[in-house]
């Protein structure tokens, strides 16, 4: 084992070795390996230990832990993208395998595009475990039957083995609401507060910016720890494939696991309907940076949680019925977070835990949030939040052209659709306080005449949609709140 070296192109298999949870400490361990290499151990720490669970909740927690183990493995699998996937020690059914294949293939779409890889051949084995444990060459699994190409082929599991008789756990009515420090989650939090829904503001990792924003809500908080296997960073230095992963899928699985431990019935995200639309790449097609924030993922994951974990555990996005512009309009009505929120991803990736400024002013997120808020917020307030007027800076031209999808595709970022950016810019071009700014003036003079007779109105983009997974009893009240 000590002689094993990471050699990306020589690796044949990725193994989900095992996962375990200690209720006394609240620490879950997710263990992976390449071929017969060293174990890669990730830890998830859920505050609130010790956890005392009855039999039904303990079994549901185990199912949720296995789902988390399988989804979080994408962080490691992508390092080599081997052709074979092994699962040691427990079984997955055909439905789970199909869900995972979709998450890996679609969630790694940008990663594959940037690295010139084809990930459409990813397959998860739906198998029965044998009692022998982990071993090379598929030991630890019992394959039944054979596929047409001669490879082992799994037989269907019973409904009991597949987890499709997941029970109702009698979970209490309470929401774990994911917060990322940006405008969207704050709109969800304040909407739920207005509707009297009990909630705990929840996040994963050690961001001080998110922690400060969460504290600003004045609500109960839950900060879950996630420690990646240290060896992954060494593999990166040794030439591992690297790039974007479906992090929202991972965080969703973490919060579902936490919800079972804490006995609460809702996991709430703040992904709007615009997240379902990706970047249109000439010669490639659509590549969605934020696929796991989209409606397709939400539907599939929520259904799987209900059928495989607990029937009374609801996973949904509160903002799915809204466009990014509609979310911006809602946020503009709230001023308590002006000095606290930030949607700038550079704060979380480049500037460390103590960013000098909450907005870098040059990334796609800064560009879009400024533009999306401008039609709904007084100009002095918006400029005060960002520290400068991004729309009066000719150096930002290329960034805004990408948002407008003008001679460029939509950026690989969590930003709204091109039509939303075009509608927002068109609205600003009619307003005296904005129309003289460099980029707004250029839009009116150079870009709008090339857009033909396309609809540039904002109002149609603010319509509340009926496609969502919000529980019906909550939806009726929420719709009235959003329409007020």
C-alpha positions in Angstrom: 0.0 0.0 0.0 2.8 2.4 0.8 4.1 2.0 -2.8 0.9 3.1 -4.4 1.1 6.3 -6.4 -1.7 8.3 -7.9 -1.4 8.0 -11.7 -4.5 9.5 -13.2 -4.6 7.7 -16.5 -3.7 4.3 -15.1 -6.5 4.1 -12.5 -9.1 1.5 -13.4 -11.7 1.7 -10.6 -13.3 4.0 -8.0 -14.6 2.3 -4.9 -17.2 3.5 -2.4 -15.5 1.6 0.5 -17.9 2.2 3.4 -19.6 4.9 5.5 -20.4 5.0 9.2 -21.8 7.4 11.7 -21.1 7.8 15.4 -24.2 9.2 17.1 -22.2 10.0 20.3 -20.1 12.6 18.4 -22.2 13.5 15.4 -19.3 12.5 13.0 -20.0 10.6 9.8 -17.1 9.1 7.8 -17.3 8.7 4.1 -14.6 6.4 2.8 -13.5 6.0 -0.9 -10.5 4.6 -2.8 -9.0 4.3 -6.2 -8.1 0.7 -7.2 -6.3 -0.7 -4.2 -4.9 2.7 -3.1 -5.1 4.3 0.3 -8.5 5.1 1.8 -9.8 8.6 1.2 -11.8 9.6 4.3 -14.1 12.6 4.4 -15.9 13.6 7.6 -19.2 15.3 8.1 -19.9 16.7 11.6 -23.5 17.5 12.6 -23.9 19.6 15.7 -26.2 18.4 18.4 -24.7 15.1 19.5 -25.3 12.8 21.2 -28.1 11.7 18.9 -30.6 9.3 20.4 -32.6 7.7 17.5 -35.4 5.1 17.6 -35.1 2.1 15.3 -37.0 3.7 12.4 -35.0 6.9 12.6 -31.7 5.0 12.9 -32.5 3.0 9.8 -33.6 6.2 7.9 -30.4 7.9 9.0 -28.4 4.9 7.6 -30.2 5.2 4.2 -29.6 9.0 4.1 -25.9 8.4 5.0 -25.5 5.9 2.2 -27.1 8.4 -0.2 -24.7 11.1 1.0 -21.8 8.7 0.6 -22.7 8.1 -3.0 -23.4 11.7 -4.0 -20.4 13.2 -2.1 -18.1 10.7 -3.9 -18.3 12.9 -7.0 -15.6 15.1 -5.4 -13.2 12.2 -5.6 -14.3 10.3 -8.6 -13.6 13.3 -10.9 -9.9 13.2 -10.0 -9.4 10.2 -12.4 -12.8 9.5 -14.0 -12.1 5.7 -14.1 -14.3 3.4 -16.2 -15.4 1.2 -13.3 -17.3 2.1 -10.1 -17.5 -0.4 -7.2 -19.8 -0.2 -4.1 -18.6 -2.3 -1.2 -20.6 -3.4 1.7 -24.2 -2.3 0.9 -26.6 -2.5 -2.0 -28.2 0.1 -4.2 -31.2 -0.5 -6.4 -31.8 0.4 -10.0 -33.6 3.6 -9.1 -30.7 4.8 -7.0 -28.2 3.8 -9.7 -30.1 5.8 -12.2 -30.3 8.9 -10.0 -26.6 8.8 -9.3 -25.7 8.4 -13.0 -27.8 11.4 -13.8 -26.2 13.5 -11.0 -22.7 12.5 -12.1 -23.2 12.9 -15.9 -25.2 16.1 -15.7 -23.5 17.6 -12.7 -20.1 17.0 -14.2 -21.2 18.6 -17.5 -19.1 21.7 -17.2 -16.2 19.8 -15.8 -16.2 17.4 -18.8 -16.5 20.2 -21.3 -13.6 22.2 -19.8 -11.4 19.1 -19.6 -12.4 17.6 -23.0 -13.8 14.4 -21.4 -16.9 12.3 -22.1 -18.6 11.2 -18.9 -21.8 9.8 -20.5 -20.5 6.2 -19.8 -20.7 6.5 -16.0 -22.5 3.5 -14.6 -23.3 2.6 -11.0 -23.8 -1.1 -10.2 -27.1 -2.1 -8.6 -26.0 -5.2 -6.7 -26.5 -7.3 -3.7 -23.6 -7.2 -1.1 -21.8 -10.3 -0.1 -20.5 -10.7 3.5 -16.9 -10.8 2.4 -16.3 -7.0 2.6 -14.1 -4.9 0.4 -11.6 -6.4 -2.0 -10.1 -6.1 -5.4 -11.9 -7.2 -8.6 -15.4 -6.7 -7.2 -15.1 -8.6 -4.0 -17.6 -7.4 -1.5 -20.4 -7.6 -4.1 -22.6 -10.4 -5.3 -23.4 -10.1 -9.0 -26.3 -12.1 -10.3 -26.7 -12.8 -14.0 -24.8 -11.2 -16.9 -25.3 -8.4 -19.3 -25.3 -8.8 -23.1 -21.6 -7.9 -23.2 -20.6 -10.6 -20.7 -20.2 -8.3 -17.7 -21.9 -9.1 -14.4 -25.4 -7.8 -14.3 -27.4 -7.2 -11.1 -30.8 -8.7 -10.5 -33.6 -6.6 -9.1 -33.8 -6.1 -5.4 -37.0 -6.6 -3.5 -39.0 -3.5 -2.5 -37.8 -3.9 1.1 -34.1 -4.1 0.0 -34.7 -1.1 -2.3 -36.0 1.0 0.5 -39.2 1.8 -1.4 -41.2 1.2 1.8 -39.6 4.1 3.5 -41.7 4.9 6.6 -43.2 8.1 7.8 -41.0 9.0 10.8 -43.4 11.5 12.5 -40.9 14.3 11.9 -41.8 17.7 13.5 -42.7 20.6 11.4 -39.5 22.6 11.1 -37.3 23.7 8.2 -33.5 23.5 7.7 -33.0 26.4 5.3 -29.7 26.4 3.4 -28.0 29.8 3.5 -25.2 30.8 1.1 -24.8 34.4 2.1 -26.5 35.8 -1.0 -29.8 37.4 -1.8 -31.7 34.3 -2.7 -31.5 32.4 0.6 -32.3 35.6 2.5 -35.5 36.0 0.5 -36.5 32.5 1.5 -35.6 33.0 5.1 -37.6 36.3 5.3 -40.6 34.7 3.4 -40.7 31.8 5.8 -40.5 34.1 8.7 -43.4 36.2 7.4 -45.4 33.0 7.1 -44.6 31.8 10.6 -42.7 28.7 9.5 -40.2 27.5 12.2 -36.7 27.4 10.7 -33.1 26.9 11.4 -30.6 28.7 9.1 -28.1 26.1 8.0 -24.8 26.0 6.1 -21.9 23.7 5.5 -18.2 24.7 6.0 -16.3 27.4 7.8 -17.2 30.6 5.8 -17.2 33.6 8.2 -19.1 35.6 5.7 -22.0 33.1 5.7 -21.8 32.8 9.5 -22.1 36.6 9.9 -25.0 36.7 7.5 -26.7 33.8 9.3 -26.3 35.5 12.7 -27.8 38.7 11.2 -31.1 36.7 10.7 -31.6 36.4 14.4 -32.8 32.8 13.9 -31.4 29.5 15.2 -28.4 28.4 13.2 -26.8 25.1 12.3 -23.2 25.0 11.0 -22.3 21.6 9.7 -18.6 20.7 9.3 -17.3 19.1 6.1 -13.6 18.0 5.9 -12.5 16.6 2.6 -9.9 13.9 2.5 -6.5 15.6 2.6 -5.1 13.2 0.0 -7.4 14.8 -2.6 -5.4 18.0 -2.6 -2.2 16.0 -3.1 -3.8 14.2 -6.0 -4.6 17.6 -7.5 -0.9 18.5 -7.3 -0.1 15.2 -9.0 -2.2 15.9 -12.1 -5.8 14.9 -11.1 -8.6 16.1 -13.2 -10.2 19.1 -11.5 -13.1 21.4 -12.0 -16.7 22.1 -11.1 -18.9 19.5 -9.3 -22.6 19.5 -8.5 -22.0 21.0 -5.0 -25.7 21.7 -4.4 -26.4 18.0 -4.8 -23.8 17.3 -2.1 -25.1 19.9 0.2 -28.6 18.7 -0.3 -27.6 15.2 0.7 -25.8 16.5 3.8 -28.9 18.5 4.9 -31.2 15.6 4.4 -29.0 13.4 6.6 -29.0 16.2 9.2 -32.8 16.6 9.0 -33.2 12.9 9.9 -30.8 13.2 12.8 -32.6 16.3 14.1 -36.1 15.0 13.5 -37.3 17.8 11.2 -39.5 17.4 8.1 -38.2 20.0 5.6 -35.0 20.8 3.8 -35.3 24.1 2.0 -33.1 25.5 -0.7 -33.4 28.8 -2.7 -32.9 27.9 -6.3 -35.0 29.9 -8.7 -36.4 28.7 -12.1 -33.6 30.4 -14.0 -31.2 27.8 -12.6 -32.6 25.2 -15.0 -31.1 27.0 -18.0 -27.5 26.5 -18.9 -25.0 28.0 -21.3 -25.5 27.3 -25.0 -22.1 26.3 -26.4 -21.7 26.2 -30.2 -20.9 22.7 -31.3 -21.6 21.3 -27.9 -25.1 22.2 -26.8 -26.3 23.2 -23.4 -23.9 23.0 -20.5 -25.5 24.0 -17.1 -23.0 25.2 -14.5 -25.8 25.1 -11.9 -27.5 21.8 -13.0 -28.0 20.6 -9.4 -29.8 23.8 -8.6 -32.2 23.1 -11.4 -35.8 21.7 -11.5 -34.8 18.4 -12.9 -32.4 17.6 -10.0 -34.9 18.9 -7.4 -37.7 16.7 -8.7 -35.5 13.5 -8.9 -33.8 14.1 -5.6 -37.0 15.0 -3.7 -38.8 11.9 -5.0 -35.9 9.7 -4.0 -35.8 11.1 -0.5 -39.5 10.4 -0.1 -39.3 6.8 -1.4 -35.9 5.8 0.0 -35.4 7.8 3.2 -38.7 9.0 4.8 -42.1 9.7 3.3 -42.6 12.8 5.5 -39.2 14.4 4.7 -39.8 17.2 2.2 -36.9 18.6 0.0 -37.8 21.6 -2.1 -36.7 25.0 -3.3 -38.9 27.9 -2.0 -38.0 30.1 -4.9 -38.5 27.7 -7.8 -41.6 29.6 -9.0 -39.5 32.8 -9.5 -37.1 34.1 -12.0 -33.8 35.7 -10.9 -35.4 39.1 -11.6 -38.4 38.2 -9.4 -36.1 37.2 -6.6 -34.2 40.5 -7.0 -37.4 42.4 -6.7 -38.3 40.6 -3.5 -34.8 41.2 -2.0 -35.0 44.9 -2.9 -37.9 45.2 -0.4 -35.6 44.1 2.4 -32.8 46.4 3.7 -31.6 44.7 6.8 -28.9 42.7 4.9 -27.4 45.5 2.7 -24.2 45.5 4.7 -24.1 41.7 5.2 -24.9 39.8 2.1 -22.6 38.8 -0.8 -23.2 36.7 -3.9 -19.6 37.2 -5.0 -18.1 33.7 -5.3 -14.5 35.1 -5.2 -15.1 35.7 -1.5 -15.5 32.0 -1.0 -12.7 30.8 -3.4 -10.0 33.4 -3.6 -10.1 35.9 -0.8 -10.2 33.6 2.2 -12.2 33.9 5.3 -11.8 37.6 5.8 -12.4 39.4 2.5 -11.5 43.0 2.4 -14.7 43.7 0.3 -17.8 41.7 0.0 -18.0 42.4 -3.8 -15.0 42.1 -6.1 -16.9 44.0 -8.8 -15.4 42.1 -11.8 -16.8 38.5 -11.6 -20.0 37.3 -13.4 -21.9 37.1 -10.1 -21.1 40.7 -9.2 -22.1 41.8 -12.7 -25.4 40.0 -12.7 -26.5 40.8 -9.1 -25.8 44.5 -9.7 -27.8 44.4 -13.0 -30.7 42.4 -11.5 -31.2 44.7 -8.5 -30.8 47.9 -10.5 -34.4 48.0 -11.8 -35.9 47.5 -8.4 -33.5 49.4 -6.0 -32.7 53.2 -5.7 -29.4 53.8 -7.4 -27.7 55.4 -4.4 -28.6 52.3 -2.3 -27.3 49.9 -4.9 -24.0 51.8 -5.5 -23.6 52.0 -1.8 -23.8 48.2 -1.5 -21.2 47.5 -4.2 -19.0 50.5 -3.5 -19.1 51.6 -7.1 -21.3 51.8 -10.2 -20.5 48.7 -12.3 -22.7 49.9 -15.2 -20.6 53.0 -15.7 -17.3 51.2 -16.1 -16.4 50.4 -19.7 -13.8 47.9 -18.5 -16.8 45.7 -17.6 -18.1 45.5 -21.2 -17.0 41.9 -21.9 -18.5 40.6 -18.7 -21.9 42.2 -19.4 -21.9 41.1 -23.0 -21.6 37.5 -21.8 -24.6 38.0 -19.5 -26.6 39.5 -22.4 -25.5 36.5 -24.5 -24.3 39.1 -27.1 -21.5 37.5 -29.2 -20.7 35.2 -26.2 -22.4 32.4 -24.2 -23.8 32.8 -20.8 -21.0 32.6 -18.2 -20.4 29.3 -16.3 -21.8 30.8 -13.1 -25.0 30.9 -11.1 -26.5 33.8 -13.0 -29.8 34.5 -14.6 -30.9 33.8 -18.2 -29.7 36.0 -21.0 -33.2 37.3 -21.6 -33.4 38.5 -18.0 -30.2 40.5 -18.4 -31.4 41.9 -21.6 -34.8 42.9 -20.1 -33.1 44.5 -17.1 -30.7 46.5 -19.3 -33.6 47.6 -21.6 -35.5 48.8 -18.5 -32.5 50.8 -17.3 -32.1 52.4 -20.7 -35.5 54.1 -20.2 -34.7 55.6 -16.8 -33.0 59.0 -16.5 -30.8 58.0 -13.6 -29.3 55.0 -15.5 -29.4 55.7 -19.2 -26.3 57.9 -19.3 -24.1 55.2 -17.7 -21.5 53.8 -20.1 -22.8 50.2 -20.4 -26.5 51.2 -20.4 -25.9 53.8 -23.1 -23.9 51.3 -25.2 -26.7 48.7 -24.9 -29.3 51.2 -26.2 -27.0 52.4 -29.0 -25.3 49.3 -30.2 -26.9 46.1 -28.8 -30.7 46.7 -28.7 -31.0 47.5 -32.4 -29.5 44.0 -33.1 -32.0 42.2 -31.0 -34.9 42.7 -33.4 -38.4 42.6 -32.1 -37.8 40.2 -29.2 -39.7 40.8 -26.0 -37.5 43.0 -23.7 -40.2 43.6 -21.1 -39.5 42.8 -17.5 -43.1 42.2 -16.4 -43.5 38.7 -18.1 -40.4 37.6 -16.3 -41.9 38.5 -12.9 -44.8 36.2 -13.2 -45.0 33.5 -10.4 -44.8 30.0 -11.9 -46.7 26.9 -10.9 -43.9 24.4 -11.5 -42.4 23.7 -8.1 -42.1 21.2 -5.3 -43.4 23.3 -2.4 -45.8 21.5 -0.1 -49.4 22.5 -1.1 -50.4 23.9 2.3 -47.4 26.2 2.3 -47.7 27.1 -1.4 -51.1 28.8 -1.1 -49.8 31.2 1.6 -46.5 31.7 -0.1 -48.1 32.6 -3.4 -50.1 35.3 -1.7 -47.0 36.6 0.0 -44.9 36.7 -3.2 -47.8 38.4 -5.1 -48.4 41.1 -2.5 
